Amino acid sequence: MQLNGIPVKLHRTPKGKTLLQPQAHAYCRWESVSGADSSVTRHRQMKQAIARAVQLRGCVRAVSFLPDGIVQHGEWRRV
């Protein structure tokens, strides 16, 4: 590469290793329970939770896990 008629070489600096820090993020799980039984089942997906609650004639709720350790429970919804 030339700049104003003078040959110029590109100087590449070695990059230092970047420290990878795990990024905390909020995530949501779903819980289902039957009307007569008190055992709660956790699901990763909403469709699975609703399908189980429909089979058992039960309820579904969302549970949110925030990065700072706070857990928020939604209201039980009858399906």
Protein Blocks (a to p, Z undefined) as FASTA:
>chain_A
ZZehiacddddddddddddddddddddddddddfkbccdcddfbfklmmmmmmmnopadd
dddddfkopacddddddZZ
